[in-house]
Amino acid sequence: MSPTSAPWWRSAVIYQVYIRSFADGNGDGVGDIAGIRSRLPYLKSLGVDAIWINPWYKSPMADHGYDVADFREIDAVFGTVAEAEQLIEEAHAHGIRVIPDIVPNHTSDRHAWFQEALAAGPGSPERERYVFREGRGDDGSLPPNDWVSCFGGPAWTRLPDGQWYLHLFAPEQPDLNWEHPEVRAEFESVLRFWFGRGVDGFRIDVAHGLIKHPELPDLPPRRSPDDGQAWQHVDHPHWDRDEVHDIYRAWRRVADEFPGDRSFVAEAWADTPERLAAYVRRDGLHTAFNFDFLMSSWHPKDLRTVIDGSLEMLGAVGAPATWVLSNHDVVRHPSRYGRKATKRWVANTSYEPEGPLDLELGTRRARAAALLMLSLPGGAYVYQGEELGLPEVEDLPEAVLQDPVWERSGHTDRGRDGCRVPIAWSGRSTPYGFSPDGATGAPWLPQPADWAPHTVAAQSGDPDSMLELYRTALRLRREHPALGDGTMTWLETAEGVLAFSRDPGFVCVVNLSAEPCPLPDHTSVLLASGPLQGAVLAPDQAAWLTVQV
């Protein structure tokens, strides 16, 4: 497949905009569409191909937009549908595609359908759009089964009329019944609504959910936590069920109605690369997040195993791999990499920092990881602020925590707010250019007092900064014919070192050992994550090389 004929999404670098924390255009302390529009020149200069925007729909914000009350309206805190249309048009003028979130597993409890279900009562057609059940026990006072919420506590809430409804997340997020034809028809209509307004695709939240076992059985025994996938089970009653793929085949047909290679990316947590590949078969979705890569420890054997497994399984169904280091649900990777890595990092568990943070080490590894990620075959995702080297904010006061995980866990899990703090653009103190001059509202989460060196303004033009490393890497990725979609070949190296070639004439070397290593024969150094000592690569560094063709 030649670069000119390949669909854009096979090799795209997509920038994740967590809208609340990207840029505040109206000064109320919350990011919005106006803020995104004002920063489009920055995104163009960074060199990304598309932006993925977390939910911007009308919402009571019980889960910061993932509880959607109306999929065809923009929430007033973010803007209007007209502003969204302007953003899409302006982004396209900058050569940037736009991919909003879609949240199909559940709605808000304020959604018109759920309000109708509450009013209609047990046994009504309105309740069939959701998962309502009678309770267990003589008086129905026990939940229908033992399912638990991803945010802590039971996955069922009982209503005054005695019935229970399912919510795999917060009680304000009732699960839809995807066996109901009206649910399927409604979401296909929503897709057409936004495709008709120019969006280039969708990121699908909880894509591995949607379908539940018809008998709603209790959960099977958990696996050992040592296997890194304790949250997932074989034949799980509500995760990654085979029937979910019928939905996505229908969605693929909807996307194909529109010109311009419209695409989907699945947020799908799956047991194995084979299970993940099922989402991206030729008649299904286009790409899926590679969480195994994100969760891998900073260890050469672990990384190589994940890379090989991903390329093999996804390649078998004709899909490109995608690579991601951070997102709005996980600890930022400079902080993950800045602590002793004793085992594979596991998502969807409480994050308890292990030992003191060595941010210098974590940043050095993050720079090397960026060059590894951006040189692997396929596409990549950049979470806003990672190009600035932002660490996890681990000392947010308890009084400001807003993630529903904090409350649902009984104040034992601090949740995801630490990776969602508004990013830094300019200045020496908060709001660091996140809000305009004269803003009336403080940033919705407080920014650290020591973030001045992390601003875009402070890093722009500094050849040693994280920002300029990303800018250069993305420019070289666009220019070099070996990068993007394609294949790779591992090279023999010393223990603790990863190296691979890509045709024509490109080599990436990553030193994950504790000792310096010599670079392989090369004609020039395109880019290095840190200063080179002659032809020697220091520990926790990476380099891109040109080699004789």
N, C-alpha and C positions, 0 to 999 in steps of 0.2 A: 504494500500500500504506500503510494508516494505521499510526501508531505502535502502536496497540493490537493490530493483527493481524500485524504483522511479527515473524518469529522473532527471539529475543533476540540471536542470533549475528550478525545483519546490522549491528548498530551497537555491539556490546559493546566495552568496554575491558577487556582481559584482562591480568592482572598475572602475569608470569613468576616463579615461585618456583624458583630453583636450590637445591634442598632442602639440599644440604650447607652452603650459605652464607647461608641466610635466618635461622634462629633455632635455637639449640641448647637443647633442653629438658632433657637429662639431664646436661649438664656434661662431656661427653667431647670437646668441641671440634669436633664435627661436627653440622650441622643435622639436624633430624629432624621426624617428624610431630608430636610433642609441642610442638616449637617453633612449628610452623605454627599449631597449635590455640591456643597462647597469644597469637598475634598476629592472630587473626581480628578482634578489635575495631579494631585499627589499619587493617586492610585495608578494613573497613566504613567507617571514618572517612575514608579516602583517597577512597573513592567508586568502586571498581572493581566490575565486574559478575561477574568470574570469575577464578579462578587456574588457571594452567597449571603443573603440577608436573613437573619433570624426573624421569627414571626413579627409581622407588623400589623396584623389584623385587629379588629375591634375585640377588646378583651378586658375583663375585670382585673387582670394582672395578678391572679393568685399564684401563677407560675411564670410571671414576666412574659406573658404573651403566648405561652404554650397551652393556655386555656382559652380557646377561641370562641367568641360569641357570635361572630359573623365573618365568614370567610371572604365575603365580597366587599367588605368595608375596611378601611385603614383606621386604626385607633387614633383618636384625636391627639393623644400625647405624641404621636409620631408624624401626623400630617393628614392628608386626604388622598383619595384615589387619584384626583387630578395631579397632585404632587408626585405620586408614584409614577404616573404616566410620564410626567416631565423628567423624572429621574431616569427612567428607562430610555427615553429619547436622548437625553444628554450623555448617558453612559455609552450608548451605541455610537454617538458622535465621537467619543474618545476611544472607540475600539474596544469597549469593555461590555461584556454580556452580563445579564442580571438573572440571578437564580434565587427566588424567595423560598422560604420554608413552606411546606404543607404539613399539617398535623392531622392525619387521618384516624389515629387510634381512638381519639376521644374529642369531646367538645368541652366548652365551659358549661358549668351548671346554669349559666345565664343564657345559653343558646335557646332560641325559640323552641326548638324541638324538645329540649329537656324540660323547659317550663310547661309545654303542652303535656308531656308525659306525667309530670307531677300533678297537674290539674285533672287529667283524665282518670287516674287511679289504676289499681291492679286489674290485669286482664284486658286492658284497652289496646287498640292498635298503636296508639302513640308510644306506649311503653316497649313495643316490639323493636323500635329502632335502637334501643339500648339493651343492656344486659341486666334485667330485673329478675329476681328469684325470691321464692319463699325461703325463710330461714330453717335451720335444723332445730331439733329438740321438740319437746311436746308443745311448747308455745311459740315456736319459731324464733326464739330469742338468740339463737346461735347463728353465726354467718353460714351461708350455703356451703362453703368449703374453707380450707386453710390458706388460701392465697394471701400473699402479703404485698403491700404497696412498695414500689421502688423508693418511695420517700419515707418509708418506715410505717409501722403499724399495719392493721388489717387492710385488705383491698376491698372491703365491703362497708357500706354505711346503710343503717336502717332508717327508714322513713316513718313518720307517725302512723301511716296506714298499715305498718307491719312488714312491708316488702323491703328487700335489700337491693341496692344497686352496686355494680362493680366499678371500681376505679383503680387501675393499676398504678396510678400516680396519686395526686392529691384528691380529697373528696370533691373538690370543685371541678374535677376533670373526669366526668363519667364516661366509661368506655362505650363506644358504639357497637352495635350488632352488625357485623359485616356479612352475615348471612341474609340480611334484609335487602331486597332489591332497591328500595328507596335510598338507602345509604349509598349503595354503589352508584346509582344514577346521579345523586346529588354531587358526589365528589368528581365524577366525570364532567359534570356541568361547571363546577368550580375551576377545574383545570382549563376548560375552554374559555371561561371568563378571563383568566389571567393570560393565557396564551394569546388571546385576541387583543390584549393590551400590550403585547410585545415581549413578555418575559421569555427567556431562553431555555428555561427548564425549572425543575423543582428539586430541592433537597427534601427527602421524605423522612419525617421524624418517626422513630420507632417502627421502621419498616418491617421488622421481624414480628411485630405484634399483630393486631387486627383480628386474626382468626383464633377462636377459642375452641377447645374440645367441646363437642355438643353436650356431653354429660357433665362438664365442669368438675372433673375428679380432683381429689386432693393432690397436692404436689408429691412427686416421687422423692425418694431419699436423695439428699444432697451429696454431691461428690466431695472428695477430699479437697480442702482449700489449697493444697499444695499444687494442684494441677492448673491453677490460674484461671479456671472457668467455673468456679463454684456456683456462680449465679445461674448457669445455664445447665440444662438437663437433656438427656436423650428422651425423645417423644414427650417433650414438655407440653403441658396442657394449654399454655397461652403464649409461648414464644416459638417462633420459627417453625410453624406448622406448614406442611407441604401445600395446603389449600390456599395459602396466601398468594402463591404465584399466579393463580387465575386472575386475581385482581390486577396484578401488574402487567399481565399480558393485555388486559383491556386498556390499561392506562397507556401502554406503548402504542396501541392503535390510535388513541386520542392524540398523542404527541405527533404521530406520523401524519395526521390530518393537516399539520401546519408546516410551512416551509422553514428552512434554515437550521436543520439539525437540532431541533428541540430535544432536551435530554433530561434524564432523571439521575440523581445519585441517592443511593439507599443508605440510611443509617440503620444497618442491620447487624446485630450481634449474633454470631453463629458459632456453633461448636468447632467447626473445622473449616479449612479453606474450601473443601468440597461443598459444604453447606452454603458458604457465602457465594460460591460461583453459581449456585442455582438461581440467585437473584438477577444475574446479569447474562443469562443465556440470550441468544440472538433475538428471541421474540419477547424478551422481558425488559427489565431496566437496563440502563446503559452502563452505569458504574456503581460502585459501592465503596464506602469508607473502609480502609484497611486498619482496623483496630488492633490487630495482632502486631503490626509495626509500631503503632503508638505505644502499646503496652510493653514492648520488648525492653529488657534491661540493656544497659550499655555494655554489651558483651559480644564479641565477634561471632561466637557459635550461635547464640540466640538470634542475632540479627540475620545471619546468613540463612538460618533455618526458616525464618519468617519470609525473607525475600524469595528464597527458592520455592517455598510452598505457595506463596501468593502468585508468582509468575506462572508456575506450572498449572495450578488449578484454574486461574482466570484465563490463561492462554488457551486451555483446553476447550473453553466455550467461546473463544474469540473476543474476550473482553480485555480491556487494558487494566493494569493495576493502578491503584491510587495510593498515595503515601501521605501520612499526616503525623505531626508531632504533638500538636496541642489543639484544644478546642474549648468551647464555653462550658464543658462539663467535667474537665479534668484539670489536674494541677499543671501549671505551666512547666514546660520541660527544662528550662534552666534550673528550676528548683528541684525537679525530680532527679536530674543528672548531678546535682550538687551535693548529693548525700551518698553514703555508702550503699552500693547496690548489692544486696545479699540475695535477692530473688526477683523473679519477674514481677513487674509492677502490675497490680490488679485494679481494674476499673470497677465502679459501682460498689466500692467498699469505703468505709471511713478512712480518711487520710490522716494518719498520725505521723508527723515527721520523725524520721529515725536518725537521731544524733544531730549535731550542729550542721547548719547549712554552710557549705563552702561555695559561695556564689561565683567566685572567680573560676573554680573548677567547673561548676555547672554551666557557666557562660562559654568557657572554652569548648566543652563538649557540645553545647548547643550550636556553636558555629560550625564545628565539624559535622554534626548531624544534618545541618541545613545543606551542606554540600553533598552529603550522601543522598539525602532525600531528593534533591533537585537534579541529580544525575541518574537516578534509577529510571528504568523504562516505564512509561505511562504518564499519569498526571499527578499533581500534588496540590495540597491545601495548606494555606498559610493563615493562621489565626491572628487577627488584628493584634498588633503589639509584639508579636514574636520577632518581627523584623527590627524592633527596637530593643530586643533583649530583655523585655519586661519579665521580672520574676513573679512568682506567686506572692500575693500579699497575705501573709500568714498571721498578722497581728491586728486584723480588723477588730474593733471593740465589739463585744457581744451585742451591745445595744443597737448596732447598725446592721446586723446580719438580717438579710431579707429572703434568702433561699428557703422555700418551704421545708427542705430537708432539716433545717435547724429546729423548727417547731415539731415536725412529725417524729423526729428522733428523740424527743424529750431533752433537747439541748445537749445531746451527746455527739452529734455529727455537725460540724460547722458548715457543711454544705459547700457550694460551688462559688460563693461570692468572691473568694480570693483570686480567681482567674478572670473575674468580670469587672474589675475596677476600671473606670474610664481611663483611656490611654492618654498619653502626654504628647502635646504638639509643640509647645513653645513656652518660654518664660521660666522664671526661677521658683515659682511657687504655685500652689493650686489656684485655679483649675488647669494650669499648664496649657492654656489655649483650647481646652476641651469645650468651654463655653465662650461666647463672645465677650468683649469688654462691656462692662456694665450689667452683666448677668445678674438676675435677681435670685436665682436659685443656686445653691451649692451642688456639686456633683452628687448624684444619687448614692454613690458609695464614696467614702473619703479616699483621696489619693495620698500616698506616702510623701513625707516631707523631703525625701532624698531623691526624688525622681527627676530633678532638673537635668542631669546628664543623659537621661533616657529620652528626652524630647526629640521630635523630628528636627527641630531647628538646631539643637546642639549637635546632632549627629550628621546632618547634611554637609557634605563636602569633606568630612573627616575620613580619610581612606582606611583608617583602622576601626571604624565604627561598625556595629552590627548592621545598621541601615545600609551603609554603602556596600557591605558584603552581599546583602540580599539584592541590592540594585544591580551590582556587577554580575552576580550569579544568574539573575533572571535575564539580563541582557545577553550574556553568553549562551544561555539556554536557548534563546530565540535565534541566535546567530549560528550556532554550531550545528551542522547537519546530523551529528551523532546523537543529539539529545532530544528528549521528548519520547514519543512512542517508538517501539522497536525492541531490540534484543540486547543481551549483554553476555559476556563470557568472563568467568572468574579466572584470575591469575594466581599462580603459585606465589605464596608470600611466607614471611616469617610468622611464627605463632603470635596471635594477637593482632594481626594486621589483615584488613580486608582490601582487596584490590580487584577491579574488573575493568575490562575494555569494552568500548562500544564503537562500532564502525560508522564512519571512517575516522580513525586516528585519534581516539579519545581514551584516556585512562583516568579513573578515580581511585585514589588511595586513601584509606582511613586507618590511622594508627590508634588502636584501642588497647595497646599494651602499655607497660610501665617504662619501656625503654625506647630511645630514638630508633628509627629505622631508616635505611637508605631508600631513596626513591628509585623506582625502576628506570631503565633507560628511557629517555624522552628527548624531544627536540625543544620543548619550552614548557614553562609553567603558566597555565592560563590563570589560575586563581588558587590561593591557599587560605585556609581559615585562620592562620597565624603566621608570624614571621618564620621563614625557613633559615636553617643554618647550613648554607651551601645546598647540597643535594640530600639533606637529611630532614626527615619529618619527625617533629617532637611528639611525645605522647599526647593523645586526645586532640590531634590535629588531622586535617584532611587537605588534600590537594587535587586539583584538576590539571591534567597534563595533556600535551599533544605528543603524539608518537608518529614515527615514520609509517606511512601507509604502504 
